[in-house]
Amino acid sequence: MLADVTNTGARPGKQVLQAYLSRPESTVERPVAWLAGFTAVRAQAGERVLARIEIAPRAFQHWDTDAHAWTTEPGTFTLRLATSATDPGHALTVTPPTGA
């Protein structure tokens, strides 16, 4: 996942960007949202930087007790980029990578 981050302040800064996954229509019992990845970015005053968050295929999976294996529920997930769990951030719809 790549995201542009701009330091709108007057001084150099650092921000932690977090990626949360959710699946409201899931048939699997899941948390409302779960942390899928994060990164810290540094930027000079007024600077725009590219943040990269690695989201492992495992972040999309759940333990299937019948199959005794990690599996991925088919369909789409909501990915929310935010600065904290309570930040509404920016959401987009994603499809898990093949083999996840």
N, CA, C and O atoms as CSV, one atom per row, in Angstrom:
chain,resi,resn,atom,element,x,y,z
A,1,MET,N,N,0.854,-1.153,0.000
A,1,MET,CA,C,0.000,0.000,0.000
A,1,MET,C,C,0.902,1.217,0.000
A,1,MET,O,O,1.820,1.312,0.814
A,2,LEU,N,N,0.648,2.155,-0.911
A,2,LEU,CA,C,1.395,3.408,-0.983
A,2,LEU,C,C,0.437,4.562,-0.716
A,2,LEU,O,O,-0.707,4.549,-1.169
A,3,ALA,N,N,0.916,5.558,0.022
A,3,ALA,CA,C,0.090,6.724,0.328
A,3,ALA,C,C,0.972,7.966,0.398
A,3,ALA,O,O,2.083,7.920,0.925
A,4,ASP,N,N,0.470,9.068,-0.135
A,4,ASP,CA,C,1.156,10.349,-0.017
A,4,ASP,C,C,0.862,10.949,1.348
A,4,ASP,O,O,-0.282,10.939,1.803
A,5,VAL,N,N,1.903,11.476,2.008
A,5,VAL,CA,C,1.751,12.150,3.294
A,5,VAL,C,C,2.432,13.505,3.162
A,5,VAL,O,O,3.574,13.587,2.710
A,6,THR,N,N,1.736,14.567,3.552
A,6,THR,CA,C,2.299,15.913,3.472
A,6,THR,C,C,2.393,16.518,4.866
A,6,THR,O,O,1.435,16.487,5.638
A,7,ASN,N,N,3.552,17.062,5.171
A,7,ASN,CA,C,3.747,17.780,6.426
A,7,ASN,C,C,3.251,19.206,6.210
A,7,ASN,O,O,3.895,19.989,5.512
A,8,THR,N,N,2.131,19.539,6.793
A,8,THR,CA,C,1.548,20.874,6.635
A,8,THR,C,C,2.030,21.840,7.715
A,8,THR,O,O,1.611,22.997,7.753
A,9,GLY,N,N,2.908,21.360,8.586
A,9,GLY,CA,C,3.415,22.195,9.668
A,9,GLY,C,C,4.608,23.039,9.239
A,9,GLY,O,O,5.067,22.976,8.099
A,10,ALA,N,N,5.087,23.823,10.182
A,10,ALA,CA,C,6.210,24.730,9.929
A,10,ALA,C,C,7.554,24.117,10.340
A,10,ALA,O,O,8.602,24.731,10.141
A,11,ARG,N,N,7.527,22.904,10.915
A,11,ARG,CA,C,8.748,22.247,11.374
A,11,ARG,C,C,8.807,20.821,10.838
A,11,ARG,O,O,7.789,20.267,10.422
A,12,PRO,N,N,10.009,20.223,10.849
A,12,PRO,CA,C,10.101,18.810,10.471
A,12,PRO,C,C,9.208,17.974,11.386
A,12,PRO,O,O,9.008,18.318,12.551
A,13,GLY,N,N,8.678,16.883,10.856
A,13,GLY,CA,C,7.787,16.067,11.670
A,13,GLY,C,C,7.878,14.591,11.346
A,13,GLY,O,O,8.504,14.172,10.372
A,14,LYS,N,N,7.231,13.824,12.196
A,14,LYS,CA,C,7.154,12.372,12.050
A,14,LYS,C,C,5.711,11.965,12.302
A,14,LYS,O,O,5.069,12.485,13.214
A,15,GLN,N,N,5.198,11.041,11.503
A,15,GLN,CA,C,3.820,10.564,11.667
A,15,GLN,C,C,3.791,9.059,11.464
A,15,GLN,O,O,4.446,8.532,10.565
A,16,VAL,N,N,3.034,8.377,12.297
A,16,VAL,CA,C,2.811,6.947,12.109
A,16,VAL,C,C,1.505,6.800,11.335
A,16,VAL,O,O,0.465,7.313,11.748
A,17,LEU,N,N,1.570,6.099,10.215
A,17,LEU,CA,C,0.393,5.826,9.384
A,17,LEU,C,C,0.040,4.359,9.569
A,17,LEU,O,O,0.897,3.485,9.431
A,18,GLN,N,N,-1.225,4.089,9.883
A,18,GLN,CA,C,-1.676,2.729,10.165
A,18,GLN,C,C,-2.706,2.285,9.131
A,18,GLN,O,O,-3.481,3.094,8.620
A,19,ALA,N,N,-2.700,0.991,8.832
A,19,ALA,CA,C,-3.668,0.405,7.905
A,19,ALA,C,C,-4.520,-0.597,8.674
A,19,ALA,O,O,-4.000,-1.522,9.299
A,20,TYR,N,N,-5.835,-0.403,8.621
A,20,TYR,CA,C,-6.785,-1.295,9.284
A,20,TYR,C,C,-7.642,-1.987,8.242
A,20,TYR,O,O,-8.078,-1.359,7.276
A,21,LEU,N,N,-7.883,-3.261,8.427
A,21,LEU,CA,C,-8.801,-4.007,7.577
A,21,LEU,C,C,-10.106,-4.236,8.329
A,21,LEU,O,O,-10.124,-4.345,9.555
A,22,SER,N,N,-11.195,-4.305,7.570
A,22,SER,CA,C,-12.493,-4.660,8.150
A,22,SER,C,C,-13.317,-5.350,7.074
A,22,SER,O,O,-13.027,-5.259,5.881
A,23,ARG,N,N,-14.337,-6.030,7.526
A,23,ARG,CA,C,-15.234,-6.735,6.613
A,23,ARG,C,C,-16.588,-6.854,7.301
A,23,ARG,O,O,-16.903,-7.888,7.890
A,24,PRO,N,N,-17.401,-5.772,7.223
A,24,PRO,CA,C,-18.683,-5.747,7.945
A,24,PRO,C,C,-19.633,-6.887,7.574
A,24,PRO,O,O,-20.382,-7.365,8.426
A,25,GLU,N,N,-19.610,-7.323,6.325
A,25,GLU,CA,C,-20.540,-8.371,5.887
A,25,GLU,C,C,-19.940,-9.773,6.001
A,25,GLU,O,O,-20.416,-10.707,5.356
A,26,SER,N,N,-18.901,-9.919,6.819
A,26,SER,CA,C,-18.213,-11.193,6.964
A,26,SER,C,C,-19.114,-12.260,7.569
A,26,SER,O,O,-19.934,-11.977,8.442
A,27,THR,N,N,-18.954,-13.479,7.096
A,27,THR,CA,C,-19.655,-14.616,7.695
A,27,THR,C,C,-18.788,-15.257,8.779
A,27,THR,O,O,-19.207,-16.205,9.443
A,28,VAL,N,N,-17.580,-14.728,8.948
A,28,VAL,CA,C,-16.636,-15.204,9.951
A,28,VAL,C,C,-16.665,-14.226,11.122
A,28,VAL,O,O,-16.740,-13.015,10.913
A,29,GLU,N,N,-16.607,-14.737,12.344
A,29,GLU,CA,C,-16.560,-13.855,13.512
A,29,GLU,C,C,-15.205,-13.157,13.544
A,29,GLU,O,O,-14.160,-13.799,13.642
A,30,ARG,N,N,-15.244,-11.833,13.460
A,30,ARG,CA,C,-14.029,-11.028,13.387
A,30,ARG,C,C,-14.174,-9.794,14.254
A,30,ARG,O,O,-15.283,-9.432,14.647
A,31,PRO,N,N,-13.039,-9.134,14.561
A,31,PRO,CA,C,-13.131,-7.813,15.190
A,31,PRO,C,C,-13.756,-6.831,14.199
A,31,PRO,O,O,-13.789,-7.102,12.999
A,32,VAL,N,N,-14.241,-5.715,14.680
A,32,VAL,CA,C,-14.806,-4.688,13.799
A,32,VAL,C,C,-13.740,-4.238,12.807
A,32,VAL,O,O,-14.030,-4.066,11.623
A,33,ALA,N,N,-12.517,-4.045,13.277
A,33,ALA,CA,C,-11.372,-3.694,12.430
A,33,ALA,C,C,-10.112,-4.228,13.100
A,33,ALA,O,O,-10.057,-4.329,14.326
A,34,TRP,N,N,-9.104,-4.570,12.307
A,34,TRP,CA,C,-7.856,-5.072,12.867
A,34,TRP,C,C,-6.682,-4.427,12.135
A,34,TRP,O,O,-6.734,-4.152,10.936
A,35,LEU,N,N,-5.610,-4.195,12.919
A,35,LEU,CA,C,-4.412,-3.566,12.380
A,35,LEU,C,C,-3.744,-4.520,11.402
A,35,LEU,O,O,-3.420,-5.654,11.755
A,36,ALA,N,N,-3.537,-4.062,10.176
A,36,ALA,CA,C,-2.944,-4.904,9.138
A,36,ALA,C,C,-1.508,-4.500,8.820
A,36,ALA,O,O,-0.762,-5.279,8.228
A,37,GLY,N,N,-1.119,-3.291,9.209
A,37,GLY,CA,C,0.243,-2.834,8.953
A,37,GLY,C,C,0.396,-1.386,9.375
A,37,GLY,O,O,-0.586,-0.689,9.627
A,38,PHE,N,N,1.640,-0.945,9.448
A,38,PHE,CA,C,1.900,0.452,9.814
A,38,PHE,C,C,3.307,0.832,9.372
A,38,PHE,O,O,4.140,-0.030,9.089
A,39,THR,N,N,3.556,2.131,9.318
A,39,THR,CA,C,4.880,2.656,9.026
A,39,THR,C,C,5.007,4.036,9.635
A,39,THR,O,O,4.009,4.721,9.856
A,40,ALA,N,N,6.227,4.439,9.904
A,40,ALA,CA,C,6.493,5.802,10.384
A,40,ALA,C,C,7.158,6.567,9.246
A,40,ALA,O,O,8.067,6.051,8.596
A,41,VAL,N,N,6.710,7.785,9.006
A,41,VAL,CA,C,7.297,8.614,7.955
A,41,VAL,C,C,7.789,9.923,8.564
A,41,VAL,O,O,7.198,10.444,9.510
A,42,ARG,N,N,8.867,10.437,8.013
A,42,ARG,CA,C,9.416,11.728,8.418
A,42,ARG,C,C,9.377,12.654,7.216
A,42,ARG,O,O,9.627,12.240,6.084
A,43,ALA,N,N,9.057,13.926,7.482
A,43,ALA,CA,C,9.001,14.908,6.398
A,43,ALA,C,C,9.411,16.276,6.926
A,43,ALA,O,O,9.089,16.645,8.056
A,44,GLN,N,N,10.112,17.005,6.103
A,44,GLN,CA,C,10.460,18.388,6.420
A,44,GLN,C,C,9.201,19.242,6.289
A,44,GLN,O,O,8.210,18.808,5.702
A,45,ALA,N,N,9.242,20.438,6.830
A,45,ALA,CA,C,8.103,21.365,6.738
A,45,ALA,C,C,7.696,21.538,5.271
A,45,ALA,O,O,8.524,21.870,4.424
A,46,GLY,N,N,6.420,21.310,4.987
A,46,GLY,CA,C,5.890,21.456,3.636
A,46,GLY,C,C,6.223,20.327,2.686
A,46,GLY,O,O,5.764,20.336,1.544
A,47,GLU,N,N,6.997,19.371,3.114
A,47,GLU,CA,C,7.414,18.273,2.242
A,47,GLU,C,C,6.326,17.215,2.104
A,47,GLU,O,O,5.594,16.927,3.050
A,48,ARG,N,N,6.237,16.649,0.921
A,48,ARG,CA,C,5.321,15.540,0.626
A,48,ARG,C,C,6.174,14.293,0.435
A,48,ARG,O,O,7.113,14.302,-0.361
A,49,VAL,N,N,5.856,13.218,1.157
A,49,VAL,CA,C,6.621,11.974,1.067
A,49,VAL,C,C,5.684,10.814,0.758
A,49,VAL,O,O,4.479,10.882,1.002
A,50,LEU,N,N,6.254,9.768,0.226
A,50,LEU,CA,C,5.486,8.567,-0.089
A,50,LEU,C,C,5.672,7.562,1.039
A,50,LEU,O,O,6.795,7.165,1.348
A,51,ALA,N,N,4.568,7.154,1.650
A,51,ALA,CA,C,4.591,6.160,2.725
A,51,ALA,C,C,4.248,4.800,2.132
A,51,ALA,O,O,3.329,4.675,1.322
A,52,ARG,N,N,4.994,3.791,2.542
A,52,ARG,CA,C,4.740,2.427,2.062
A,52,ARG,C,C,4.413,1.551,3.262
A,52,ARG,O,O,5.193,1.465,4.210
A,53,ILE,N,N,3.256,0.904,3.213
A,53,ILE,CA,C,2.849,-0.027,4.270
A,53,ILE,C,C,2.724,-1.410,3.648
A,53,ILE,O,O,1.940,-1.624,2.724
A,54,GLU,N,N,3.503,-2.332,4.166
A,54,GLU,CA,C,3.422,-3.719,3.714
A,54,GLU,C,C,2.244,-4.390,4.416
A,54,GLU,O,O,2.164,-4.387,5.645
A,55,ILE,N,N,1.338,-4.959,3.639
A,55,ILE,CA,C,0.211,-5.699,4.204
A,55,ILE,C,C,0.359,-7.151,3.762
A,55,ILE,O,O,0.179,-7.490,2.593
A,56,ALA,N,N,0.687,-7.983,4.719
A,56,ALA,CA,C,0.924,-9.399,4.421
A,56,ALA,C,C,-0.385,-10.084,4.046
A,56,ALA,O,O,-1.437,-9.739,4.585
A,57,PRO,N,N,-0.339,-11.037,3.141
A,57,PRO,CA,C,-1.547,-11.795,2.788
A,57,PRO,C,C,-2.235,-12.390,4.014
A,57,PRO,O,O,-3.458,-12.528,4.035
A,58,ARG,N,N,-1.453,-12.743,5.036
A,58,ARG,CA,C,-1.996,-13.334,6.266
A,58,ARG,C,C,-2.982,-12.393,6.969
A,58,ARG,O,O,-3.852,-12.856,7.705
A,59,ALA,N,N,-2.856,-11.080,6.751
A,59,ALA,CA,C,-3.753,-10.114,7.391
A,59,ALA,C,C,-5.201,-10.309,6.946
A,59,ALA,O,O,-6.122,-9.924,7.666
A,60,PHE,N,N,-5.410,-10.895,5.784
A,60,PHE,CA,C,-6.757,-11.128,5.254
A,60,PHE,C,C,-7.338,-12.469,5.712
A,60,PHE,O,O,-8.526,-12.720,5.511
A,61,GLN,N,N,-6.534,-13.319,6.313
A,61,GLN,CA,C,-6.934,-14.685,6.615
A,61,GLN,C,C,-7.551,-14.852,7.999
A,61,GLN,O,O,-7.396,-14.008,8.882
A,62,HIS,N,N,-8.246,-15.954,8.154
A,62,HIS,CA,C,-8.811,-16.364,9.437
A,62,HIS,C,C,-8.564,-17.863,9.594
A,62,HIS,O,O,-8.335,-18.570,8.613
A,63,TRP,N,N,-8.612,-18.338,10.838
A,63,TRP,CA,C,-8.409,-19.764,11.077
A,63,TRP,C,C,-9.712,-20.500,10.829
A,63,TRP,O,O,-10.729,-20.211,11.460
A,64,ASP,N,N,-9.678,-21.451,9.907
A,64,ASP,CA,C,-10.841,-22.277,9.579
A,64,ASP,C,C,-10.723,-23.569,10.381
A,64,ASP,O,O,-9.878,-24.415,10.089
A,65,THR,N,N,-11.577,-23.715,11.393
A,65,THR,CA,C,-11.486,-24.891,12.268
A,65,THR,C,C,-11.849,-26.185,11.543
A,65,THR,O,O,-11.350,-27.252,11.901
A,66,ASP,N,N,-12.706,-26.106,10.535
A,66,ASP,CA,C,-13.061,-27.312,9.780
A,66,ASP,C,C,-11.901,-27.773,8.897
A,66,ASP,O,O,-11.613,-28.967,8.816
A,67,ALA,N,N,-11.243,-26.830,8.241
A,67,ALA,CA,C,-10.133,-27.155,7.335
A,67,ALA,C,C,-8.803,-27.276,8.088
A,67,ALA,O,O,-7.818,-27.770,7.537
A,68,HIS,N,N,-8.777,-26.825,9.348
A,68,HIS,CA,C,-7.539,-26.799,10.139
A,68,HIS,C,C,-6.432,-26.056,9.382
A,68,HIS,O,O,-5.294,-26.517,9.283
A,69,ALA,N,N,-6.813,-24.885,8.852
A,69,ALA,CA,C,-5.860,-24.101,8.064
A,69,ALA,C,C,-6.293,-22.642,8.033
A,69,ALA,O,O,-7.454,-22.318,8.282
A,70,TRP,N,N,-5.331,-21.763,7.718
A,70,TRP,CA,C,-5.643,-20.358,7.499
A,70,TRP,C,C,-6.266,-20.222,6.117
A,70,TRP,O,O,-5.716,-20.722,5.136
A,71,THR,N,N,-7.398,-19.555,6.034
A,71,THR,CA,C,-8.078,-19.371,4.752
A,71,THR,C,C,-8.520,-17.912,4.615
A,71,THR,O,O,-8.584,-17.164,5.591
A,72,THR,N,N,-8.814,-17.543,3.390
A,72,THR,CA,C,-9.275,-16.189,3.111
A,72,THR,C,C,-10.721,-16.246,2.652
A,72,THR,O,O,-11.062,-16.968,1.716
A,73,GLU,N,N,-11.550,-15.489,3.310
A,73,GLU,CA,C,-12.950,-15.388,2.920
A,73,GLU,C,C,-13.013,-14.660,1.576
A,73,GLU,O,O,-12.437,-13.580,1.446
A,74,PRO,N,N,-13.694,-15.219,0.575
A,74,PRO,CA,C,-13.743,-14.559,-0.730
A,74,PRO,C,C,-14.507,-13.235,-0.673
A,74,PRO,O,O,-15.411,-13.054,0.143
A,75,GLY,N,N,-14.125,-12.328,-1.548
A,75,GLY,CA,C,-14.802,-11.041,-1.621
A,75,GLY,C,C,-13.875,-9.896,-1.282
A,75,GLY,O,O,-12.654,-10.051,-1.254
A,76,THR,N,N,-14.469,-8.746,-1.026
A,76,THR,CA,C,-13.683,-7.545,-0.776
A,76,THR,C,C,-13.618,-7.208,0.708
A,76,THR,O,O,-14.459,-7.633,1.500
A,77,PHE,N,N,-12.602,-6.436,1.057
A,77,PHE,CA,C,-12.384,-5.944,2.407
A,77,PHE,C,C,-12.305,-4.424,2.337
A,77,PHE,O,O,-12.043,-3.863,1.273
A,78,THR,N,N,-12.528,-3.765,3.450
A,78,THR,CA,C,-12.328,-2.322,3.531
A,78,THR,C,C,-10.964,-2.090,4.162
A,78,THR,O,O,-10.659,-2.644,5.218
A,79,LEU,N,N,-10.148,-1.272,3.513
A,79,LEU,CA,C,-8.842,-0.889,4.036
A,79,LEU,C,C,-8.925,0.579,4.418
A,79,LEU,O,O,-9.266,1.424,3.590
A,80,ARG,N,N,-8.609,0.887,5.684
A,80,ARG,CA,C,-8.669,2.261,6.175
A,80,ARG,C,C,-7.276,2.705,6.580
A,80,ARG,O,O,-6.635,2.069,7.417
A,81,LEU,N,N,-6.806,3.797,5.985
A,81,LEU,CA,C,-5.528,4.398,6.354
A,81,LEU,C,C,-5.811,5.505,7.343
A,81,LEU,O,O,-6.616,6.395,7.068
A,82,ALA,N,N,-5.152,5.461,8.501
A,82,ALA,CA,C,-5.447,6.410,9.566
A,82,ALA,C,C,-4.213,6.614,10.429
A,82,ALA,O,O,-3.203,5.931,10.262
A,83,THR,N,N,-4.307,7.570,11.359
A,83,THR,CA,C,-3.209,7.823,12.288
A,83,THR,C,C,-3.437,7.153,13.636
A,83,THR,O,O,-2.540,7.137,14.479
A,84,SER,N,N,-4.637,6.596,13.849
A,84,SER,CA,C,-4.940,5.865,15.078
A,84,SER,C,C,-6.194,5.032,14.850
A,84,SER,O,O,-6.855,5.164,13.820
A,85,ALA,N,N,-6.515,4.183,15.804
A,85,ALA,CA,C,-7.709,3.348,15.695
A,85,ALA,C,C,-8.994,4.175,15.708
A,85,ALA,O,O,-10.010,3.753,15.156
A,86,THR,N,N,-8.951,5.350,16.334
A,86,THR,CA,C,-10.156,6.189,16.418
A,86,THR,C,C,-10.248,7.225,15.299
A,86,THR,O,O,-11.278,7.884,15.155
A,87,ASP,N,N,-9.196,7.378,14.513
A,87,ASP,CA,C,-9.183,8.314,13.387
A,87,ASP,C,C,-10.000,7.712,12.233
A,87,ASP,O,O,-9.738,6.579,11.829
A,88,PRO,N,N,-10.989,8.453,11.694
A,88,PRO,CA,C,-11.762,7.897,10.582
A,88,PRO,C,C,-10.915,7.657,9.335
A,88,PRO,O,O,-11.222,6.763,8.547
A,89,GLY,N,N,-9.856,8.441,9.144
A,89,GLY,CA,C,-8.921,8.227,8.042
A,89,GLY,C,C,-9.572,8.229,6.682
A,89,GLY,O,O,-10.581,8.897,6.456
A,90,HIS,N,N,-8.981,7.474,5.785
A,90,HIS,CA,C,-9.461,7.346,4.408
A,90,HIS,C,C,-9.661,5.863,4.115
A,90,HIS,O,O,-8.766,5.053,4.356
A,91,ALA,N,N,-10.824,5.511,3.600
A,91,ALA,CA,C,-11.146,4.106,3.349
A,91,ALA,C,C,-11.245,3.815,1.857
A,91,ALA,O,O,-11.645,4.667,1.062
A,92,LEU,N,N,-10.872,2.595,1.500
A,92,LEU,CA,C,-11.030,2.122,0.136
A,92,LEU,C,C,-11.334,0.635,0.176
A,92,LEU,O,O,-11.074,-0.032,1.178
A,93,THR,N,N,-11.874,0.128,-0.893
A,93,THR,CA,C,-12.213,-1.293,-0.994
A,93,THR,C,C,-11.076,-2.013,-1.693
A,93,THR,O,O,-10.573,-1.553,-2.718
A,94,VAL,N,N,-10.670,-3.156,-1.125
A,94,VAL,CA,C,-9.579,-3.936,-1.690
A,94,VAL,C,C,-9.987,-5.415,-1.789
A,94,VAL,O,O,-10.844,-5.898,-1.050
A,95,THR,N,N,-9.350,-6.096,-2.713
A,95,THR,CA,C,-9.528,-7.537,-2.855
A,95,THR,C,C,-8.218,-8.193,-2.430
A,95,THR,O,O,-7.152,-7.764,-2.874
A,96,PRO,N,N,-8.266,-9.215,-1.588
A,96,PRO,CA,C,-7.024,-9.863,-1.140
A,96,PRO,C,C,-6.218,-10.390,-2.323
A,96,PRO,O,O,-6.787,-10.771,-3.345
A,97,PRO,N,N,-4.889,-10.412,-2.183
A,97,PRO,CA,C,-4.072,-10.953,-3.241
A,97,PRO,C,C,-4.339,-12.434,-3.437
A,97,PRO,O,O,-4.730,-13.124,-2.496
A,98,THR,N,N,-4.133,-12.923,-4.638
A,98,THR,CA,C,-4.322,-14.342,-4.921
A,98,THR,C,C,-3.377,-15.144,-4.048
A,98,THR,O,O,-2.202,-14.805,-3.913
A,99,GLY,N,N,-3.887,-16.191,-3.467
A,99,GLY,CA,C,-3.077,-17.036,-2.591
A,99,GLY,C,C,-3.081,-16.599,-1.151
A,99,GLY,O,O,-2.412,-17.201,-0.312
A,100,ALA,N,N,-3.845,-15.532,-0.850
A,100,ALA,CA,C,-3.878,-15.059,0.538
A,100,ALA,C,C,-4.744,-15.965,1.368
A,100,ALA,O,O,-4.903,-15.739,2.568
